[in-house]
Amino acid sequence: MNAMKKQPFSALLKSNFAAGLVVFLVALPLCLGIALASGAPPLSGIIAGVVGGIVIGTFSTSHISVSGPAAGLAAIVLAAVTQLGAFELFLCSVLISGAIQLVLGFLRAGSIAEYIPTAVIEGMLAGIGIIIITKQLPYALGSSKGIDEFSAMLGSVHTGSMVVTVVSVAILLGWDAVPALKRIKMLPAALIAVAAGIGLNAWFKASGSSLEIPTSQLVQLPVPDNWSEIQGMLTLPDFSGFGNSLVWITGITMAVVASIETLLSIEAADRLDVRRRITDTNRELRAQGLGNIVSGLMGGLPITSVVVRSSANANAGATHKTAAVIHGILLLVCVLAIPVVLNMIPLATLAAVLILVGYKLAKPATIMHFWHKGVYQFIPFAATLAAVVALDLLKGVGLGLAISILFILQGNMKRAYYLSREQLADAKVVELALSEEVSFLNKAAIKKTLKNIRPDSTVIINAERSTYIAIDVLELVEDFANIYAKENNIEVILKGFKDNYDHEGHTTRGSHVHIRHRGAV
């Protein structure tokens, strides 16, 4: 790692320019597509990509991770922009999100994602995937109607857009399926699909066909003629939004989701790094916070570290964060130099890209994976997915967490201790082996088991592996051994119980709780 720091910039540039170029080619259609999915101006996606590459790339300690606008936040952005009625007000939420991430970074909250169950995270992503797919269907069909006006949407389909969508999907699926094409790292499938969409529509137009896609179904970036117009391209936040409660709720929600997505992406990026360097996650949160503040001030979308671009970066041979910075610079040059070309991109092509992104988030294989993991994994996953789609992301994650916590509590109460009356019916000798830590949550299950032990039998309560036993459980065992067992002619054998426990249930030299072996062998 130190050797990498000592490398001259010219060497870093030479070894990482190709990777930066590949990431730029992957990121360009994604930046535009995610802006489309978010109901935001196309330029906002490019701005977020530029800031994610240059600003976050500079301050992050990750050498592989690439940041930019994320599909995972598109549903939140779309809902907020729709409810607020103005993108300028929404930008205040981006500023709030960035400020919270800065604070989280200084509070050393880099391990926050480790406390969110995988089932909830995957359910959230699958729900977002379904939302992305449904929101992109109108653009894929070339319709001016939304998914909520389904019959009207189907009645206003544009055949040219549908043709472009079908061709784009075929390219996106076929590119990775053909080994010879997959090896051409400099030509990502999304870029080929965009080029094909532009070419098809140009052909429709040149032939005078009715399939020509209308301007309203093409990317619409501003085309500046001078520096003043370039400055005017930026959408500045309306700071009156700070007085709106929805702006704050959206900002807090995005901060939490963006931080979790970033930390998960960083973990994946570290595994992709051939040098196995470990990213400082607290500094990463601070870098992300700074990037989101800059993006919000310039009219950009919220930013996270993104697995797709990070994977492309690693596969292209990146060895240093210079590659991420290069990709940001190339995005900036592109939007300033060739906006006319970008405005030729059909929204149908971007919709095709995003529909496949959504499919990867919500693919049936993921659902079946959690189904096979059992009810304790599948129910939180399914509940989170359904609530994210039906309600909103924050409520969905909250519901998934609540269900996961209930399952954890239930599992702790039953874990390794509960035996039913039927299981004990023919048992003359019963052994109850306690685990290393026995909390008050286990008391109910142990109590039920002890009550189910039939008279004239023998019970062995083994605490040889236990380092902690809650005082409630100790008293329960004591009462059972000295009262209930004697009354029901039950022989009790206690193994591994210490003579003395403190008030918290740990062994001690003091004398607080005594397990009396009266009536026990």
C-alpha positions, 0 to 999 in steps of 0.5 A, a space after each residue: 500500500 505504501 508502495 502505491 502511495 509513492 508511485 509518481 502520478 504519471 505512472 498511476 495515470 498510465 496504469 489506470 487510464 484504461 480502467 477509468 475509460 471503461 468505467 466512464 463508458 459504463 457510467 454514462 448510460 447509467 447516470 442518464 438512466 438513473 436520472 430518468 428513473 428518479 424523475 430528475 433532469 438528465 443533467 443531475 445524473 451526470 453531475 452526480 457521476 462527475 462529483 462521485 468520480 472527482 470529489 469522492 474519488 479524491 477523498 476516499 481511501 478505497 482504490 477500487 470503489 467508484 461512486 455515482 448516482 445509485 439505482 437503489 435511491 431512485 425510488 426515494 428520489 422519485 417519490 420525494 420529487 413528486 411530492 415536493 413538486 420541485 427538484 430545487 426543493 429536493 436538493 435540500 434533502 441531498 444536502 441534509 443527507 450529505 451532512 448526516 453522512 459527514 456526522 456519521 463518519 466523524 462518529 465512527 459509524 462505519 460499521 452500521 451496515 453490519 447491524 442490518 440483517 441480510 434478509 432485510 437489505 436484500 428485500 429492500 433491494 428487491 423492492 427497489 428493483 421492482 419499482 424501477 422496472 414498473 416505473 421504466 415500462 412507460 419509457 420502454 413502450 414509448 408511452 406518455 402515460 404512467 404505470 398507474 394509468 395502465 390501460 391508457 399507457 397500453 393505448 399510447 404505445 409507440 412502436 419505434 420505442 418498443 423496437 429500440 427497447 427489444 433490440 437494446 435488451 437483446 444486446 444487453 443479454 447477448 453481449 455477456 452471453 457471447 464469450 468473444 464479445 464479453 472479452 472486449 472490456 473497452 466496449 460495455 454492453 450498455 454503451 453498445 445498446 445506446 449506440 444501437 438505439 441512436 443508430 436505429 432512430 437515425 435510420 427511422 428518421 432518415 427513411 421518413 418512417 413513422 417509427 421515428 421516436 419523438 423528441 419528448 422520448 429522447 434525452 434532453 440535456 441543455 446545449 451551452 454555447 458559452 461559459 454563461 450558459 454553462 453556468 446557467 445549466 446548474 440547478 441550485 437548491 431552493 433553501 426554503 426547502 429546509 422548512 419542509 418536514 418532508 425534505 428532512 424526512 427524505 434527507 434522513 432516509 437517503 442518508 441511512 440508505 446511501 450509507 448502508 449501500 455504500 458500506 456494502 459496496 465498499 466491502 464488495 470492492 475490497 474483496 475485488 481488490 487484488 491487493 486486498 487493501 482495507 478501506 477506512 469506512 469512517 473516512 468513506 462516510 465522510 467522503 460520501 457526505 462531502 460528495 453529496 453536499 457538493 452534488 446537492 449544491 450543484 443540482 446533482 442526484 444523491 451519490 453512493 458507492 456502486 457495485 456495478 461500476 466498482 466491478 467494472 473498474 476492478 475487471 478493467 485492471 484498476 490499481 488506484 483511485 486515479 481510475 475513479 477520478 479519471 472517469 469523473 473527468 471524462 463524464 465532465 468533458 463529455 457533457 460539455 463537449 458532446 451534449 448534442 450526441 447525448 440528446 440523440 439517446 432514446 429513453 427506451 434504450 435507457 429504460 432497457 438498461 434500467 429494467 435489467 438493473 431492476 431485474 438483477 436486484 429482484 431476480 427470481 433466484 434471489 427470492 428462491 434463495 431466501 425461500 430455501 433458507 427457511 421461514 426466519 429468513 424468507 418472511 423478513 425478506 418478503 415483508 420488506 420487499 412487499 412493504 417497500 413496493 406498497 408503502 415506501 422504502 423507510 417503512 419497508 425497512 422498518 417493518 423488515 427490521 421489526 420482524 427480524 427482531 421478533 424472530 431473534 427474540 423468539 429464537 432466543 426464547 426457544 433455542 436448544 431448551 424447549 422440549 414438548 410433553 410429547 417429546 418427554 412422554 417416554 423419557 426416563 432420563 432427560 438431559 437439558 444442556 445449557 449454552 454458553 450464555 443463558 439470558 432471561 429470554 430463555 427462561 420461558 422455554 426452560 420453565 415449560 420444559 421443566 414443567 413437562 417432565 413427568 414424575 418418577 423420572 430423572 433430569 440432568 441440567 448441564 451447565 458445564 459450558 455456561 459462562 453466564 446464567 441469568 439470575 432469573 434462570 438460576 432461581 428457576 432451576 433452584 426452585 425446580 430442584 428443591 421444591 417441584 422435583 421433590 414433590 413429584 419424585 423427580 431425581 435432579 442432577 445438576 452439572 457444572 453449576 458453580 456455588 456462587 453467582 453474582 447479581 448478573 449471573 456470572 461466577 464470582 467469589 462473592 455470595 449472592 445466589 446459591 444453587 442448593 443441591 438438596 434433593 438432587 444427586 
